[in-house]
Amino acid sequence: MVSWSEFAAAAPALARAGADLLATGDGHVLLVSVRAAELPRVHPVTVAVVGRGLYVFVIDASPKRVDLDQDGRYALHTWLDRQRPHEFSLRGRAVRVDDPARRAEVARGWSFTVDDDYGLYELGIASALLGVRDSPDEWPPRYTSWKAPARPNT
């Protein structure tokens, strides 16, 4: 698992293309969360790359917040735009950010007003996938993928 900045350093072209797609539509994406003994859930959310990380604010009272706190695994997929039918997806683990200074930094430029009812999560990245198509009818996309290197347990 790596941060957005580590991913961008390891796969710069893929990260640039991904960041561009993530920024489309004010960062609206689909987030899949999981919880032990339950089926996965799909949630529309807003994400953004801020500084060295990829972040999402989640309403504290929502099931996705419980999923992220209990398990942390997520999958994320950008919306498909028929005018520009590329797609980007990530998989990894979300970690709650409780540092008030980092929370304030991330919230400062967020696309909506963030209040105390939202928890902040940094999305660690285990893998990334970019699908590129010249037209909505082209199938299959031309895929580029990346996987984070395994880190030894310390």
PLY file of the C-alpha trace (Angstrom):
ply
format ascii 1.0
element vertex 154
property float x
property float y
property float z
element edge 153
property int vertex1
property int vertex2
end_header
0.00 0.00 0.00
1.33 3.43 -0.92
0.25 7.07 -0.74
-0.84 9.01 -3.82
2.56 10.72 -4.02
4.39 7.36 -3.92
2.08 6.05 -6.65
2.71 9.20 -8.72
6.47 8.78 -8.34
6.33 5.11 -9.36
3.87 5.50 -12.27
3.81 9.19 -13.26
1.92 8.90 -16.57
-0.73 6.67 -15.04
-1.08 8.97 -12.01
-1.41 12.08 -14.23
-4.12 10.44 -16.32
-5.84 9.16 -13.17
-5.71 12.56 -11.45
-7.23 14.15 -14.55
-10.11 11.65 -14.55
-10.59 11.96 -10.78
-10.89 15.74 -11.13
-13.60 15.43 -13.79
-17.02 16.33 -12.38
-15.63 17.86 -9.18
-14.12 14.53 -8.15
-17.35 12.54 -8.11
-16.57 8.81 -8.21
-18.05 5.52 -7.09
-16.57 4.06 -3.92
-17.07 0.43 -2.99
-16.63 -0.49 0.66
-16.79 -3.86 2.39
-17.52 -5.13 5.86
-17.06 -8.62 7.29
-20.01 -10.94 6.64
-21.81 -8.39 4.45
-22.02 -7.74 0.74
-20.01 -4.84 -0.75
-21.68 -1.41 -0.89
-21.38 1.17 -3.67
-21.45 4.86 -2.75
-21.16 8.06 -4.80
-18.50 10.21 -3.13
-16.17 13.10 -3.87
-12.40 12.55 -3.82
-9.44 14.84 -4.37
-5.68 14.74 -4.48
-4.44 17.25 -1.90
-0.74 17.56 -1.22
0.73 14.07 -1.06
-2.53 12.13 -0.55
-5.84 11.09 -2.06
-8.72 11.91 0.28
-12.44 11.44 0.78
-14.75 13.02 3.34
-17.44 10.63 4.61
-20.51 11.48 6.68
-19.94 9.99 10.13
-23.47 8.57 10.34
-23.17 6.66 7.05
-22.69 2.91 6.54
-19.61 3.60 4.41
-17.92 5.25 7.40
-18.56 2.11 9.46
-17.21 -0.03 6.61
-14.06 2.06 6.28
-13.46 2.08 10.04
-14.08 -1.66 10.49
-12.36 -3.00 7.39
-10.84 -0.17 5.37
-10.69 -1.98 2.03
-12.12 -0.01 -0.87
-12.40 0.06 -4.63
-12.95 3.31 -6.49
-14.07 3.92 -10.08
-14.48 7.16 -12.01
-17.73 8.03 -13.76
-17.82 7.23 -17.48
-18.28 10.21 -19.78
-19.47 9.34 -23.30
-17.52 12.34 -24.68
-14.31 11.07 -23.08
-14.86 7.38 -22.32
-11.68 6.70 -20.35
-11.90 5.05 -16.96
-9.72 4.90 -13.87
-9.99 2.66 -10.86
-8.06 2.14 -7.64
-8.06 -0.47 -4.93
-6.55 -0.18 -1.51
-7.23 0.61 2.13
-8.66 3.78 3.66
-7.25 5.18 6.90
-9.08 7.74 9.02
-7.22 11.04 9.43
-7.70 12.59 12.88
-4.97 15.26 12.64
-6.80 18.65 12.80
-4.15 20.46 10.74
-4.26 17.98 7.87
-8.07 17.93 8.01
-8.15 21.75 7.75
-5.67 21.69 4.85
-7.73 19.15 2.89
-11.08 20.82 3.69
-9.85 24.27 2.62
-10.18 23.60 -1.11
-12.90 20.94 -1.00
-15.74 21.13 -3.53
-18.40 21.37 -0.80
-18.51 22.77 2.73
-17.14 20.24 5.18
-18.44 20.36 8.76
-17.84 18.31 11.90
-20.25 15.61 10.71
-17.69 14.40 8.15
-14.74 12.11 8.78
-11.64 12.40 6.61
-9.97 9.33 5.12
-6.77 8.98 3.15
-7.01 6.36 0.44
-3.90 4.19 0.35
-3.28 2.62 -3.04
-2.59 -1.06 -3.67
-3.37 -1.07 -7.39
-4.46 1.22 -10.22
-6.04 0.56 -13.60
-6.52 2.98 -16.51
-8.71 2.11 -19.49
-8.41 4.32 -22.57
-10.85 4.35 -25.50
-10.98 6.66 -28.49
-14.78 6.35 -28.68
-17.58 5.03 -26.49
-18.02 2.14 -28.92
-14.41 0.94 -28.80
-14.11 -2.28 -26.86
-12.12 -3.42 -25.07
-10.28 -0.40 -23.67
-6.49 -0.31 -23.81
-5.57 -1.01 -20.19
-2.54 0.07 -18.22
-2.19 -1.28 -14.71
0.09 -0.80 -11.74
0.48 -2.66 -8.46
2.19 -1.39 -5.31
5.31 -3.32 -4.35
4.96 -5.67 -1.43
6.34 -4.22 1.77
7.98 -6.49 4.31
6.29 -6.75 7.69
8.28 -4.84 10.27
0 1
1 2
2 3
3 4
4 5
5 6
6 7
7 8
8 9
9 10
10 11
11 12
12 13
13 14
14 15
15 16
16 17
17 18
18 19
19 20
20 21
21 22
22 23
23 24
24 25
25 26
26 27
27 28
28 29
29 30
30 31
31 32
32 33
33 34
34 35
35 36
36 37
37 38
38 39
39 40
40 41
41 42
42 43
43 44
44 45
45 46
46 47
47 48
48 49
49 50
50 51
51 52
52 53
53 54
54 55
55 56
56 57
57 58
58 59
59 60
60 61
61 62
62 63
63 64
64 65
65 66
66 67
67 68
68 69
69 70
70 71
71 72
72 73
73 74
74 75
75 76
76 77
77 78
78 79
79 80
80 81
81 82
82 83
83 84
84 85
85 86
86 87
87 88
88 89
89 90
90 91
91 92
92 93
93 94
94 95
95 96
96 97
97 98
98 99
99 100
100 101
101 102
102 103
103 104
104 105
105 106
106 107
107 108
108 109
109 110
110 111
111 112
112 113
113 114
114 115
115 116
116 117
117 118
118 119
119 120
120 121
121 122
122 123
123 124
124 125
125 126
126 127
127 128
128 129
129 130
130 131
131 132
132 133
133 134
134 135
135 136
136 137
137 138
138 139
139 140
140 141
141 142
142 143
143 144
144 145
145 146
146 147
147 148
148 149
149 150
150 151
151 152
152 153
